[in-house]
Amino acid sequence: MHINPERSTRPDYDLLVRQVVSVLEGERDLTANASQFSALVYDTLADLNWAGFYLTVPSKKGEGQDLLVGPFQGKPACARIPFGRGVCGTTAVERKTIVVPDVHAFPGHIACDSASNSEIVLPVIKDGKLVGVFDIDSPVLDRFSDEDRAGLEAMIAAFIDATDC
């Protein structure tokens, strides 16, 4: 059962990993679990204006892959992002977490919400396949720390273990 502590810029990530396991227990569907995961993150971490998934899909141009918006919390977002474009597309290509203290300094940043100032994007990889990325935006500059990166990576690992992708 999810117990909502005060939103925090320094959350207890060990507790959040346990909450991911608890909230997703008994359900393996990607859409359901991604929805629950996005809500948990958005409800628990302070100073966010968007948290959600972009899922890997074939490109509309017929070759390559894109990221298509999936379950999220926040304002309407960019619907489709090509691999290699912006922070999400770069994360998809590099398959590693990217922390951006100031999105306005990131080459090729896509401004889906002009209120966003910092961002962290984590790859979602299961059995060597890129399922998509998990994107979090904040209106606060330099919002995401190494502690956030490590904690969110642990939460994504728990999500992947609990989900059929």
TIRO-2110 file (N, C-alpha, C; in Angstrom, 1 decimal):
// TIRO-2110
0.8, -1.2, 0.0, N, 1, A
0.0, 0.0, 0.0, CA, 1, A
0.9, 1.2, 0.0, C, 1, A
0.6, 2.2, -0.8, N, 2, A
1.3, 3.4, -0.9, CA, 2, A
0.9, 4.4, 0.2, C, 2, A
1.9, 4.8, 0.9, N, 3, A
1.6, 5.8, 2.0, CA, 3, A
2.4, 7.1, 1.5, C, 3, A
1.6, 8.2, 1.3, N, 4, A
2.2, 9.4, 0.8, CA, 4, A
2.9, 10.2, 1.9, C, 4, A
4.2, 10.2, 2.0, N, 5, A
4.8, 11.1, 2.9, CA, 5, A
4.8, 12.5, 2.3, C, 5, A
5.3, 13.5, 3.0, N, 6, A
5.4, 14.8, 2.4, CA, 6, A
6.2, 14.7, 1.2, C, 6, A
5.9, 15.4, 0.1, N, 7, A
6.7, 15.5, -1.0, CA, 7, A
8.1, 16.0, -0.6, C, 7, A
9.1, 15.4, -1.2, N, 8, A
10.5, 15.7, -0.7, CA, 8, A
11.4, 15.8, -1.9, C, 8, A
12.4, 16.7, -1.7, N, 9, A
13.5, 16.8, -2.7, CA, 9, A
14.6, 15.8, -2.3, C, 9, A
14.5, 15.2, -1.1, N, 10, A
15.4, 14.1, -0.7, CA, 10, A
14.6, 13.0, -0.1, C, 10, A
13.9, 12.3, -1.0, N, 11, A
13.0, 11.2, -0.6, CA, 11, A
13.8, 10.0, -0.1, C, 11, A
13.1, 9.1, 0.6, N, 12, A
13.7, 7.8, 1.1, CA, 12, A
13.5, 6.8, -0.1, C, 12, A
14.5, 6.7, -0.9, N, 13, A
14.4, 5.9, -2.1, CA, 13, A
14.3, 4.4, -1.7, C, 13, A
14.8, 3.9, -0.6, N, 14, A
14.6, 2.5, -0.2, CA, 14, A
13.2, 2.3, 0.0, C, 14, A
12.5, 3.2, 0.7, N, 15, A
11.1, 3.1, 0.9, CA, 15, A
10.3, 3.1, -0.4, C, 15, A
10.7, 4.0, -1.3, N, 16, A
10.0, 4.1, -2.6, CA, 16, A
10.1, 2.9, -3.4, C, 16, A
11.3, 2.2, -3.4, N, 17, A
11.4, 1.0, -4.1, CA, 17, A
10.5, -0.1, -3.5, C, 17, A
10.4, -0.1, -2.2, N, 18, A
9.4, -1.1, -1.6, CA, 18, A
8.0, -0.7, -2.0, C, 18, A
7.7, 0.6, -2.1, N, 19, A
6.3, 1.0, -2.5, CA, 19, A
6.1, 0.6, -3.9, C, 19, A
7.1, 0.7, -4.8, N, 20, A
6.9, 0.3, -6.2, CA, 20, A
6.5, -1.2, -6.2, C, 20, A
7.3, -2.0, -5.5, N, 21, A
7.0, -3.4, -5.4, CA, 21, A
5.6, -3.7, -4.9, C, 21, A
5.2, -3.0, -3.9, N, 22, A
3.8, -3.2, -3.3, CA, 22, A
2.7, -2.7, -4.2, C, 22, A
2.9, -1.5, -4.8, N, 23, A
1.8, -1.0, -5.7, CA, 23, A
1.7, -1.8, -6.9, C, 23, A
2.7, -2.4, -7.4, N, 24, A
2.6, -3.2, -8.7, CA, 24, A
2.4, -4.7, -8.5, C, 24, A
2.4, -5.1, -7.2, N, 25, A
2.2, -6.5, -6.9, CA, 25, A
0.9, -7.0, -7.5, C, 25, A
1.0, -8.2, -8.2, N, 26, A
-0.2, -8.8, -8.7, CA, 26, A
-0.6, -8.4, -10.1, C, 26, A
0.1, -7.3, -10.6, N, 27, A
-0.3, -6.8, -12.0, CA, 27, A
1.0, -6.8, -12.8, C, 27, A
1.0, -7.3, -14.0, N, 28, A
2.2, -7.3, -14.8, CA, 28, A
2.0, -6.4, -16.1, C, 28, A
0.8, -5.9, -16.3, N, 29, A
0.5, -5.1, -17.6, CA, 29, A
1.4, -3.8, -17.6, C, 29, A
2.0, -3.6, -18.8, N, 30, A
2.8, -2.4, -19.0, CA, 30, A
2.1, -1.1, -18.8, C, 30, A
0.9, -1.0, -19.4, N, 31, A
0.2, 0.3, -19.3, CA, 31, A
-0.3, 0.6, -17.8, C, 31, A
-0.8, -0.5, -17.2, N, 32, A
-1.3, -0.3, -15.8, CA, 32, A
-0.1, 0.0, -14.9, C, 32, A
1.0, -0.7, -15.0, N, 33, A
2.1, -0.5, -14.1, CA, 33, A
2.8, 0.8, -14.4, C, 33, A
2.9, 1.2, -15.7, N, 34, A
3.5, 2.5, -16.0, CA, 34, A
2.7, 3.7, -15.4, C, 34, A
1.4, 3.5, -15.5, N, 35, A
0.5, 4.5, -14.9, CA, 35, A
0.7, 4.7, -13.4, C, 35, A
0.7, 3.5, -12.7, N, 36, A
0.9, 3.6, -11.3, CA, 36, A
2.3, 4.1, -10.9, C, 36, A
3.3, 3.7, -11.6, N, 37, A
4.6, 4.2, -11.4, CA, 37, A
4.7, 5.7, -11.5, C, 37, A
4.2, 6.2, -12.6, N, 38, A
4.2, 7.7, -12.9, CA, 38, A
3.5, 8.4, -11.8, C, 38, A
2.4, 7.9, -11.3, N, 39, A
1.6, 8.6, -10.3, CA, 39, A
2.4, 8.6, -9.0, C, 39, A
3.0, 7.4, -8.7, N, 40, A
3.8, 7.3, -7.4, CA, 40, A
5.0, 8.4, -7.4, C, 40, A
5.7, 8.4, -8.5, N, 41, A
6.8, 9.4, -8.6, CA, 41, A
6.3, 10.8, -8.5, C, 41, A
5.3, 11.2, -9.3, N, 42, A
4.8, 12.5, -9.3, CA, 42, A
4.2, 13.0, -8.0, C, 42, A
3.6, 12.0, -7.3, N, 43, A
3.0, 12.3, -6.0, CA, 43, A
4.0, 12.4, -4.8, C, 43, A
5.2, 11.8, -5.0, N, 44, A
6.2, 11.7, -3.9, CA, 44, A
7.4, 12.7, -4.0, C, 44, A
7.8, 12.9, -5.2, N, 45, A
9.0, 13.8, -5.3, CA, 45, A
8.5, 15.3, -5.5, C, 45, A
9.2, 16.1, -4.7, N, 46, A
8.8, 17.6, -4.8, CA, 46, A
9.4, 18.2, -6.0, C, 46, A
8.8, 19.4, -6.4, N, 47, A
9.3, 20.2, -7.4, CA, 47, A
9.3, 19.6, -8.8, C, 47, A
8.3, 18.9, -9.1, N, 48, A
8.1, 18.3, -10.5, CA, 48, A
7.0, 18.9, -11.2, C, 48, A
7.1, 19.0, -12.5, N, 49, A
6.0, 19.4, -13.3, CA, 49, A
5.6, 18.4, -14.4, C, 49, A
6.4, 17.3, -14.5, N, 50, A
6.0, 16.2, -15.4, CA, 50, A
6.8, 14.9, -15.0, C, 50, A
6.1, 13.8, -15.0, N, 51, A
6.8, 12.5, -14.8, CA, 51, A
6.1, 11.5, -15.6, C, 51, A
6.8, 10.8, -16.5, N, 52, A
6.1, 9.8, -17.3, CA, 52, A
7.0, 9.1, -18.3, C, 52, A
6.3, 8.2, -19.0, N, 53, A
7.0, 7.3, -19.9, CA, 53, A
6.9, 7.7, -21.4, C, 53, A
7.9, 7.5, -22.1, N, 54, A
7.9, 7.5, -23.6, CA, 54, A
8.3, 6.1, -24.0, C, 54, A
7.4, 5.5, -24.8, N, 55, A
7.6, 4.1, -25.2, CA, 55, A
8.1, 3.9, -26.6, C, 55, A
9.0, 3.0, -26.8, N, 56, A
9.6, 2.7, -28.1, CA, 56, A
8.6, 2.2, -29.1, C, 56, A
8.5, 2.9, -30.3, N, 57, A
7.6, 2.4, -31.4, CA, 57, A
8.4, 2.6, -32.7, C, 57, A
7.9, 1.9, -33.8, N, 58, A
8.5, 2.2, -35.1, CA, 58, A
8.3, 3.6, -35.5, C, 58, A
9.3, 4.2, -36.2, N, 59, A
9.2, 5.5, -36.7, CA, 59, A
8.1, 5.7, -37.7, C, 59, A
7.4, 6.8, -37.8, N, 60, A
6.4, 7.0, -38.8, CA, 60, A
7.0, 7.2, -40.2, C, 60, A
8.3, 7.4, -40.2, N, 61, A
9.0, 7.6, -41.5, CA, 61, A
9.4, 6.3, -42.1, C, 61, A
9.1, 5.2, -41.4, N, 62, A
9.3, 3.9, -42.0, CA, 62, A
10.6, 3.2, -41.6, C, 62, A
11.6, 4.0, -41.1, N, 63, A
12.8, 3.4, -40.7, CA, 63, A
13.3, 3.9, -39.4, C, 63, A
13.8, 3.1, -38.5, N, 64, A
14.3, 3.6, -37.2, CA, 64, A
13.1, 3.5, -36.2, C, 64, A
13.3, 4.1, -35.0, N, 65, A
12.4, 4.1, -34.0, CA, 65, A
12.2, 5.5, -33.4, C, 65, A
11.0, 5.7, -32.8, N, 66, A
10.6, 6.9, -32.1, CA, 66, A
10.2, 6.5, -30.7, C, 66, A
10.0, 7.6, -29.9, N, 67, A
9.5, 7.4, -28.5, CA, 67, A
8.1, 8.1, -28.6, C, 67, A
7.1, 7.3, -28.2, N, 68, A
5.7, 7.8, -28.2, CA, 68, A
5.2, 8.0, -26.7, C, 68, A
4.6, 9.1, -26.4, N, 69, A
4.2, 9.4, -25.1, CA, 69, A
3.3, 8.2, -24.6, C, 69, A
3.6, 7.8, -23.3, N, 70, A
2.8, 6.8, -22.6, CA, 70, A
2.2, 7.4, -21.4, C, 70, A
1.9, 6.5, -20.4, N, 71, A
1.4, 7.0, -19.1, CA, 71, A
2.2, 8.1, -18.5, C, 71, A
1.6, 9.1, -18.0, N, 72, A
2.3, 10.2, -17.4, CA, 72, A
1.4, 11.0, -16.4, C, 72, A
2.1, 11.9, -15.6, N, 73, A
1.4, 12.8, -14.8, CA, 73, A
2.0, 14.2, -15.2, C, 73, A
1.1, 15.2, -15.3, N, 74, A
1.5, 16.5, -15.6, CA, 74, A
0.7, 17.1, -16.8, C, 74, A
1.2, 18.2, -17.3, N, 75, A
0.6, 18.9, -18.5, CA, 75, A
0.7, 18.0, -19.7, C, 75, A
-0.1, 18.3, -20.8, N, 76, A
0.1, 17.6, -22.0, CA, 76, A
1.5, 17.8, -22.5, C, 76, A
2.0, 16.7, -23.2, N, 77, A
3.4, 16.7, -23.6, CA, 77, A
3.6, 16.5, -25.1, C, 77, A
4.8, 16.5, -25.5, N, 78, A
5.2, 16.2, -26.9, CA, 78, A
4.7, 14.7, -27.1, C, 78, A
4.1, 14.5, -28.2, N, 79, A
3.5, 13.1, -28.4, CA, 79, A
4.6, 12.2, -28.9, C, 79, A
5.5, 12.6, -29.8, N, 80, A
6.4, 11.7, -30.5, CA, 80, A
7.8, 12.4, -30.5, C, 80, A
8.8, 11.6, -30.2, N, 81, A
10.2, 12.1, -30.1, CA, 81, A
11.1, 11.1, -30.9, C, 81, A
11.8, 11.6, -31.9, N, 82, A
12.7, 10.7, -32.7, CA, 82, A
13.9, 10.3, -31.8, C, 82, A
14.4, 9.1, -32.0, N, 83, A
15.6, 8.7, -31.3, CA, 83, A
16.7, 9.7, -31.7, C, 83, A
17.5, 10.1, -30.6, N, 84, A
18.6, 11.0, -30.9, CA, 84, A
18.2, 12.5, -30.7, C, 84, A
16.9, 12.8, -30.5, N, 85, A
16.5, 14.2, -30.4, CA, 85, A
16.1, 14.5, -29.0, C, 85, A
16.6, 15.6, -28.5, N, 86, A
16.3, 16.0, -27.1, CA, 86, A
16.9, 15.1, -26.1, C, 86, A
16.6, 15.3, -24.8, N, 87, A
17.1, 14.5, -23.7, CA, 87, A
16.6, 13.1, -23.8, C, 87, A
15.3, 13.0, -24.1, N, 88, A
14.7, 11.6, -24.1, CA, 88, A
15.2, 10.8, -25.3, C, 88, A
15.3, 11.4, -26.5, N, 89, A
15.9, 10.7, -27.6, CA, 89, A
17.3, 10.4, -27.5, C, 89, A
18.1, 11.2, -26.8, N, 90, A
19.5, 10.9, -26.5, CA, 90, A
19.6, 9.8, -25.6, C, 90, A
18.8, 9.8, -24.5, N, 91, A
18.8, 8.7, -23.6, CA, 91, A
18.5, 7.4, -24.3, C, 91, A
17.5, 7.4, -25.2, N, 92, A
17.2, 6.2, -25.9, CA, 92, A
18.4, 5.6, -26.7, C, 92, A
19.1, 6.5, -27.3, N, 93, A
20.3, 6.1, -28.1, CA, 93, A
21.4, 5.6, -27.2, C, 93, A
21.7, 6.4, -26.2, N, 94, A
22.8, 6.1, -25.3, CA, 94, A
22.6, 5.0, -24.3, C, 94, A
21.3, 4.8, -24.0, N, 95, A
20.8, 3.7, -23.1, CA, 95, A
21.5, 3.9, -21.7, C, 95, A
21.6, 5.2, -21.3, N, 96, A
22.0, 5.5, -19.9, CA, 96, A
21.3, 6.7, -19.4, C, 96, A
21.2, 6.8, -18.1, N, 97, A
20.5, 7.9, -17.5, CA, 97, A
21.2, 9.2, -17.8, C, 97, A
20.4, 10.2, -18.1, N, 98, A
21.0, 11.6, -18.3, CA, 98, A
20.3, 12.5, -17.4, C, 98, A
21.2, 13.3, -16.6, N, 99, A
20.7, 14.3, -15.7, CA, 99, A
21.1, 15.6, -16.3, C, 99, A
20.1, 16.5, -16.5, N, 100, A
20.4, 17.8, -17.1, CA, 100, A
20.0, 18.9, -16.1, C, 100, A
21.1, 19.6, -15.5, N, 101, A
20.8, 20.6, -14.5, CA, 101, A
20.0, 21.9, -15.1, C, 101, A
20.3, 22.2, -16.4, N, 102, A
19.7, 23.3, -17.1, CA, 102, A
19.3, 22.9, -18.5, C, 102, A
18.1, 22.6, -18.7, N, 103, A
17.7, 22.1, -20.1, CA, 103, A
17.9, 23.1, -21.2, C, 103, A
18.0, 24.4, -20.8, N, 104, A
18.2, 25.4, -21.8, CA, 104, A
19.6, 25.4, -22.4, C, 104, A
20.5, 24.7, -21.7, N, 105, A
21.9, 24.5, -22.1, CA, 105, A
22.1, 23.2, -22.8, C, 105, A
21.1, 22.4, -22.9, N, 106, A
21.3, 21.1, -23.5, CA, 106, A
21.0, 21.2, -25.0, C, 106, A
22.0, 20.9, -25.9, N, 107, A
21.9, 21.0, -27.3, CA, 107, A
20.7, 20.2, -27.8, C, 107, A
19.8, 20.8, -28.5, N, 108, A
18.7, 20.1, -29.1, CA, 108, A
17.5, 19.9, -28.2, C, 108, A
17.5, 20.5, -27.0, N, 109, A
16.4, 20.3, -26.0, CA, 109, A
15.1, 20.6, -26.7, C, 109, A
14.1, 19.7, -26.4, N, 110, A
12.7, 19.9, -26.9, CA, 110, A
11.9, 20.5, -25.7, C, 110, A
11.4, 21.7, -26.0, N, 111, A
10.7, 22.4, -24.9, CA, 111, A
9.2, 22.1, -25.0, C, 111, A
8.8, 20.9, -24.4, N, 112, A
7.4, 20.5, -24.4, CA, 112, A
6.6, 21.4, -23.4, C, 112, A
7.3, 21.8, -22.3, N, 113, A
6.7, 22.7, -21.3, CA, 113, A
7.7, 23.8, -21.0, C, 113, A
7.4, 25.0, -21.3, N, 114, A
8.4, 26.1, -21.1, CA, 114, A
8.7, 26.3, -19.7, C, 114, A
7.9, 25.8, -18.7, N, 115, A
8.2, 25.9, -17.3, CA, 115, A
9.4, 25.0, -16.9, C, 115, A
9.7, 24.0, -17.7, N, 116, A
10.8, 23.0, -17.3, CA, 116, A
12.1, 23.7, -17.3, C, 116, A
12.9, 23.5, -16.3, N, 117, A
14.3, 24.0, -16.2, CA, 117, A
15.3, 22.9, -16.0, C, 117, A
15.0, 21.8, -15.5, N, 118, A
15.9, 20.7, -15.3, CA, 118, A
15.2, 19.4, -15.6, C, 118, A
16.0, 18.3, -15.8, N, 119, A
15.4, 17.1, -16.3, CA, 119, A
16.3, 15.9, -16.0, C, 119, A
15.6, 14.7, -15.7, N, 120, A
16.3, 13.5, -15.6, CA, 120, A
15.6, 12.5, -16.5, C, 120, A
16.3, 11.7, -17.3, N, 121, A
15.7, 10.7, -18.1, CA, 121, A
16.4, 9.4, -18.0, C, 121, A
15.6, 8.3, -17.7, N, 122, A
16.2, 7.0, -17.4, CA, 122, A
15.8, 6.0, -18.5, C, 122, A
16.7, 5.2, -19.0, N, 123, A
16.3, 4.2, -20.0, CA, 123, A
15.5, 3.1, -19.3, C, 123, A
14.5, 2.5, -20.0, N, 124, A
13.8, 1.4, -19.4, CA, 124, A
14.2, 0.2, -20.4, C, 124, A
15.0, -0.7, -19.9, N, 125, A
15.5, -1.8, -20.7, CA, 125, A
15.2, -3.1, -20.0, C, 125, A
14.6, -4.0, -20.8, N, 126, A
14.2, -5.3, -20.3, CA, 126, A
14.8, -6.4, -21.2, C, 126, A
15.5, -7.3, -20.7, N, 127, A
16.1, -8.4, -21.5, CA, 127, A
16.9, -7.8, -22.7, C, 127, A
17.6, -6.7, -22.5, N, 128, A
18.4, -6.1, -23.6, CA, 128, A
17.6, -5.3, -24.6, C, 128, A
16.3, -5.2, -24.4, N, 129, A
15.5, -4.4, -25.3, CA, 129, A
15.1, -3.1, -24.7, C, 129, A
15.2, -2.0, -25.4, N, 130, A
14.8, -0.7, -24.9, CA, 130, A
13.3, -0.6, -25.0, C, 130, A
12.6, -0.6, -23.9, N, 131, A
11.1, -0.5, -23.9, CA, 131, A
10.7, 0.9, -24.1, C, 131, A
11.6, 1.8, -23.5, N, 132, A
11.3, 3.3, -23.6, CA, 132, A
12.2, 4.0, -22.6, C, 132, A
11.7, 5.2, -22.2, N, 133, A
12.4, 6.0, -21.2, CA, 133, A
11.4, 6.5, -20.2, C, 133, A
11.9, 6.8, -19.0, N, 134, A
11.1, 7.5, -18.0, CA, 134, A
11.7, 8.9, -17.8, C, 134, A
10.9, 9.9, -18.0, N, 135, A
11.3, 11.3, -18.1, CA, 135, A
10.7, 12.0, -16.9, C, 135, A
11.5, 12.8, -16.2, N, 136, A
11.0, 13.7, -15.1, CA, 136, A
11.5, 15.1, -15.4, C, 136, A
10.6, 16.1, -15.4, N, 137, A
10.9, 17.5, -15.5, CA, 137, A
10.6, 18.2, -14.2, C, 137, A
11.4, 19.3, -14.0, N, 138, A
11.2, 20.2, -12.9, CA, 138, A
11.4, 21.6, -13.3, C, 138, A
10.6, 22.5, -12.7, N, 139, A
10.7, 23.9, -12.9, CA, 139, A
11.9, 24.5, -12.2, C, 139, A
12.6, 23.7, -11.4, N, 140, A
13.7, 24.2, -10.6, CA, 140, A
15.0, 23.8, -11.3, C, 140, A
15.9, 24.8, -11.4, N, 141, A
17.2, 24.5, -12.0, CA, 141, A
18.0, 23.5, -11.1, C, 141, A
18.8, 22.6, -11.7, N, 142, A
19.6, 21.7, -10.9, CA, 142, A
18.9, 20.9, -9.9, C, 142, A
17.7, 20.4, -10.2, N, 143, A
16.8, 19.7, -9.2, CA, 143, A
17.3, 18.3, -8.9, C, 143, A
17.9, 17.7, -9.8, N, 144, A
18.2, 16.2, -9.7, CA, 144, A
19.7, 16.0, -9.4, C, 144, A
19.9, 15.2, -8.3, N, 145, A
21.2, 14.9, -7.8, CA, 145, A
21.6, 13.5, -8.1, C, 145, A
22.9, 13.1, -7.8, N, 146, A
23.3, 11.7, -8.0, CA, 146, A
22.5, 10.8, -7.1, C, 146, A
22.0, 11.3, -5.9, N, 147, A
21.2, 10.4, -5.1, CA, 147, A
19.8, 10.2, -5.8, C, 147, A
19.3, 11.2, -6.5, N, 148, A
18.0, 11.0, -7.2, CA, 148, A
18.3, 10.0, -8.4, C, 148, A
19.4, 10.1, -9.1, N, 149, A
19.7, 9.2, -10.2, CA, 149, A
19.8, 7.8, -9.7, C, 149, A
20.5, 7.5, -8.6, N, 150, A
20.6, 6.2, -8.1, CA, 150, A
19.3, 5.6, -7.6, C, 150, A
18.6, 6.5, -6.9, N, 151, A
17.3, 6.1, -6.3, CA, 151, A
16.3, 5.8, -7.4, C, 151, A
16.2, 6.6, -8.4, N, 152, A
15.3, 6.4, -9.5, CA, 152, A
15.6, 5.2, -10.3, C, 152, A
16.9, 5.0, -10.5, N, 153, A
17.4, 3.8, -11.2, CA, 153, A
16.9, 2.5, -10.5, C, 153, A
17.0, 2.5, -9.2, N, 154, A
16.5, 1.4, -8.3, CA, 154, A
15.0, 1.2, -8.5, C, 154, A
14.3, 2.3, -8.5, N, 155, A
12.8, 2.3, -8.7, CA, 155, A
12.5, 1.7, -10.1, C, 155, A
13.2, 2.1, -11.1, N, 156, A
13.0, 1.6, -12.5, CA, 156, A
13.3, 0.1, -12.5, C, 156, A
14.3, -0.3, -11.8, N, 157, A
14.7, -1.7, -11.8, CA, 157, A
13.5, -2.5, -11.2, C, 157, A
12.9, -2.0, -10.1, N, 158, A
11.8, -2.7, -9.5, CA, 158, A
10.6, -2.7, -10.4, C, 158, A
10.4, -1.6, -11.2, N, 159, A
9.3, -1.5, -12.2, CA, 159, A
9.5, -2.6, -13.2, C, 159, A
10.7, -2.7, -13.8, N, 160, A
11.0, -3.7, -14.8, CA, 160, A
10.8, -5.1, -14.3, C, 160, A
11.2, -5.4, -13.1, N, 161, A
11.0, -6.7, -12.5, CA, 161, A
9.6, -7.1, -12.4, C, 161, A
8.7, -6.1, -12.2, N, 162, A
7.3, -6.3, -11.9, CA, 162, A
6.4, -6.3, -13.1, C, 162, A
7.0, -6.0, -14.3, N, 163, A
6.2, -5.7, -15.5, CA, 163, A
6.6, -6.5, -16.7, C, 163, A
5.6, -7.0, -17.4, N, 164, A
5.8, -7.6, -18.7, CA, 164, A
5.9, -6.6, -19.8, C, 164, A
7.1, -6.5, -20.4, N, 165, A
7.3, -5.4, -21.4, CA, 165, A
7.6, -6.1, -22.7, C, 165, A
END
